[in-house]
């Protein structure tokens, strides 16, 4: 009985006895690969669940890849052995499972690359670019392979022969490119800066890539067998082995991080030891896997969780409450913490902390936000003053790479703009450009002289004092501030009616500094002044729509 959509002229493609033996051998090997791949996936999944009671994208992709491999392998074996008659649904499930293999295998590799690729924009470009290529391959499979297997026409069968080999060549190139890129990043961002412990990872990846490419070549070679369908059975084994390779790379990276964490548990001896800073010859030599910051990617490892849970506390540190807000508090790879180069001590919703976080986002920097319990008075201790801010304020930036501590939000912003010049948005001109630098300083002075004193005073009167139990707002002071702010906006209008930003056509720190207190003052009278000044209103609305601000802005 013909299956669904099988035409009357359909000719059986069941392989001969020799090829059936090949199919059975490959399927048997695939079952073995299924077992040991599942065993490692279970270990990593259980480890991830014990740590966080939830599963990362890495874990989910591994299981979906595993499911795709085994569904395709089982359905293909039943079809080739004649257990399941050919039909549209058999071919459809084969293509769907194959599509899962293609997508998740490549995305697992990209997940690994994300550990070393600091720029989020570049990560997304790689991720979506590869997803697009894989999707086009998948779509072509639905449009070519299924009609060819249904024997809709001889032309489809001829096209499919060429297409099968072409798509496998494309996958090989993409797979090779991604792995070579990862190897390059390990060499250029880790080993180059003296992190020789990653040599093992480098050489292991080189060896695994040779094996991975060999598997792709074997799969491509199977398309040249006399039977036009036997090669389909090879997919299960090839992609299971690729998945096993990826999980082993993840496991190795986890062990390297664990060993590194054990070595770095010893107290630092440099001049900023009390702030947990370590550096050597200008390059950070601790567990950071980037010269300045890394991206949050969670993997899994079957290693013992007790290393993380029982890691010694810093004896000379202050007691603090640490939490993750919009940004990443700690980058956890397997069950080990990667400590970021940039640590920002502050309170997420505070105006001064928001000022620094806006700059960090504009520059595309990853950082660790360590929450200081300002409500509990943590920043009021002598120990805090000695280690962080002599005036007992927040925020404070610790740059572990440079061994630098910077306090005061505006000073931190200028430091970040100067150090990371050439990365992200340029937020300050170089001093060598005297005209631009003068305009920049002029704009900074406008903000600190005419805008900030008024809006910050309004915020203190209307928001902060009542929260501290200091009584209701003094309306006389608030009205005076609004009057002065109204007068200041006349000057702002004169400037902004001629240019987009305070210094010209490009946004700078001087513009961004207006945001934290300005957003509080909006509902306290500032927004009622804006319609009188269309250029100022347009400028202000544009600032609020910046992605950096929308990402970190919270209700104060």
C-alpha positions, -999 to +999 in steps of 0.1 A: +000+000+000+015+033-011+021+059+016+008+094+018+016+115-014+035+086-029+028+087-067+018+057-087+051+056-106+071+055-074+101+030-075+113+015-042+147+029-031+153+001-006+191-007-005+206-040-015+219-066+010+254-051+012+242-016+018+216-028+043+245-043+063+263-010+062+231+007+074+228-018+103+264-013+113+261+025+113+228+023+132+244+000+158+273+024+163+248+052+166+231+034+194+264+032+213+270+069+206+235+076+218+242+060+252+275+077+260+263+110+247+232+108+268+252+098+299+273+129+296+243+151+289+225+137+320+256+144+342+258+180+329+221+185+332+220+172+368+250+194+377+232+225+362+200+216+381+218+213+414+234+246+410+206+268+399+174+247+397+171+257+360+187+248+327+208+270+305+204+274+267+234+251+263+217+223+282+185+227+262+203+228+229+223+197+237+191+177+245+173+190+214+202+181+192+203+146+208+166+141+202+169+153+166+198+128+160+179+099+174+146+106+158+162+109+124+183+078+129+154+057+140+129+068+114+156+064+087+165+029+098+129+018+098+124+033+063+155+018+048+148-016+064+113-016+050+097-015+084+080+018+076+068+023+041+079+054+023+055+083+027+055+121+029+054+119+067+085+097+069+105+121+048+090+151+067+101+138+101+136+130+087+139+166+074+126+182+106+151+161+127+179+169+103+170+206+106+173+204+144+207+188+140+220+215+118+207+244+138+216+233+173+250+219+164+261+253+150+244+273+179+262+252+205+295+261+189+285+298+189+275+295+225+312+285+231+324+314+210+303+338+231+325+331+261+354+349+244+336+374+221+331+405+242+310+426+218+273+417+220+267+432+186+293+409+171+279+379+190+244+386+176+257+390+141+274+356+142+244+340+159+218+353+135+240+351+105+247+314+110+210+308+119+201+324+086+225+303+066+213+271+084+177+281+079+182+286+041+198+251+040+168+237+060+143+253+037+160+240+007+158+205+022+120+208+024+118+221-011+142+197-028+149+166-007+113+157+000+101+160-036+131+140-047+123+112-023+087+113-034+100+110-069+077+139-081+099+142-111+133+131-124+145+167-124+141+169-086+161+137-082+189+151-104+189+184-085+189+166-052+221+148-060+240+181-065+221+198-036+229+171-011+267+174-016+265+212-019+247+217+014+271+194+032+300+213+018+284+246+030+279+231+065+315+219+066+327+254+057+305+271+084+314+245+110+351+249+102+349+287+102+333+288+136+357+264+152+387+282+136+373+314+150+371+300+185+406+287+182+417+321+171+400+337+200+416+313+225+450+322+211+445+359+207+425+367+239+438+341+264+472+326+255+485+359+241+481+375+275+500+349+293+471+326+302+490+295+292+467+272+311+444+275+280+471+259+258+454+226+266+421+240+254+437+253+223+453+220+212+423+200+222+401+221+200+425+218+171+424+180+175+387+179+178+382+201+148+403+177+127+379+149+139+349+170+132+359+179+097+367+143+091+332+133+101+318+159+076+340+145+049+328+109+057+292+121+055+298+138+022+316+107+009+286+086+018+265+105-008+287+088-035+276+053-025+256+034-052+223+038-032+211+074-032+196+071+003+220+051+025+240+082+034+209+095+054+217+069+080+251+084+086+237+116+099+227+102+133+262+089+140+281+119+127+260+145+146+260+125+178+298+124+177+299+161+170+276+167+200+299+145+222+329+166+210+311+198+220+302+185+255+338+174+260+351+208+251+327+223+276+338+198+302+375+206+296+369+243+298+351+238+331+380+218+345+405+245+334+383+272+351+381+251+382+418+246+384+424+283+378+399+291+406+418+269+430+450+286+422+435+321+425+420+313+459+453+324+474+454+360+486+466+386+463+498+404+472+496+436+451+488+470+464+450+466+459+449+432+476+421+444+498+399+449+468+405+415+453+426+428+424+452+408+406+473+417+377+507+410+362+526+430+337+496+451+329+475+421+318+450+404+340+463+370+350+433+357+370+403+337+358+389+363+334+389+349+299+390+383+282+414+412+284+386+434+297+353+416+300+333+386+290+298+377+280+274+358+301+271+322+288+261+293+309+274+258+302+275+227+323+299+203+337+297+171+356+323+183+381+317+184+418+296+214+429+313+215+463+341+236+449+318+265+442+296+261+473+326+258+497+348+284+481+366+303+509+353+338+516+376+368+516+386+374+552+395+410+547+364+420+528+334+439+541+301+421+545+280+429+516+247+419+499+254+408+463+226+405+438+222+404+401+201+432+385+197+439+348+234+433+342+252+401+351+263+399+387+286+370+381+294+352+350+290+315+359+306+290+336+298+255+347+298+258+385+328+282+387+326+320+389+345+340+363+351+374+380+348+402+355+375+428+351+351+457+359+334+457+392+309+484+400+300+488+437+267+507+440+229+504+442+212+497+409+184+523+410+205+551+425+210+581+402+248+581+404+250+544+397+227+548+368+250+575+354+279+551+353+258+521+341+246+542+311+282+548+301+291+512+305+262+502+282+270+529+257+306+515+255+293+479+252+312+468+283+303+438+305+306+444+342+298+430+376+273+451+396+279+445+433+250+459+453+260+479+484+233+478+511+228+516+513+196+511+534+215+491+559+243+516+561+269+493+547+287+523+530+288+542+562+315+521+579+351+531+583+361+499+565+341+509+535+357+543+535+392+529+537+387+503+509+363+520+486+352+556+490+367+580+515+334+600+517+313+569+522+294+572+489+285+551+459+294+542+432+329+529+431+345+513+401+373+486+405+392+480+372+410+447+380+429+447+347+445+481+354+446+478+392+426+511+394+399+522+418+378+552+408+351+568+428+325+596+420+302+588+391+314+616+368+350+606+373+342+570+366+324+580+334+354+600+322+377+571+331+356+546+311+353+570+281+391+575+280+402+539+286+378+524+261+382+549+234+376+532+201+351+508+216+314+514+215+302+550+213+328+577+216+316+598+245+344+624+249+367+640+224+405+637+227+423+667+243+443+671+211+411+683+193+410+716+212+379+729+196+359+698+203+374+694+237+365+730+246+329+724+235+328+693+255+340+709+287+316+738+281+287+713+279+298+695+310+298+729+328+262+736+316+250+703+331+267+707+364+259+744+368+224+750+354+207+716+352+219+692+379+216+716+409+180+722+401+168+687+392+188+671+420+173+696+445+138+688+433+145+651+437+159+655+472+128+676+482+102+655+466+116+620+467+146+614+489+138+635+520+103+620+524+118+585+521+142+593+548+115+605+571+126+641+569+092+655+563+073+667+532+089+687+504+096+724+508+075+737+480+092+771+481+125+754+473+110+732+446+092+762+429+125+781+430+143+752+414+117+750+386+119+787+380+157+785+377+154+754+355+130+772+332+154+800+328+182+775+321+162+758+294+161+791+274+199+788+270+196+750+262+170+759+235+194+784+219+221+757+217+200+727+207+180+746+180+213+747+160+227+712+167+215+678+178+235+675+210+251+699+234+285+696+218+274+691+182+261+662+162+274+634+185+262+624+219+287+628+247+289+623+285+276+658+289+243+648+274+240+614+292+247+630+326+213+647+323+194+614+324+193+601+360+181+631+378+162+644+348+139+613+347+130+619+384+122+656+378+101+647+347+070+639+369+078+667+393+075+697+369+103+693+344+080+677+317+056+706+320+084+730+309+095+711+279+067+720+254+079+756+255+113+744+242+108+721+212+145+716+205+151+707+241+121+684+241+133+666+210+168+663+225+155+650+258+131+624+242+160+612+221+182+606+251+155+586+268+151+564+238+187+554+237+191+516+241+216+521+269+192+540+290+162+518+282+182+488+292+192+499+327+165+525+336+145+515+366+120+532+388+138+551+416 
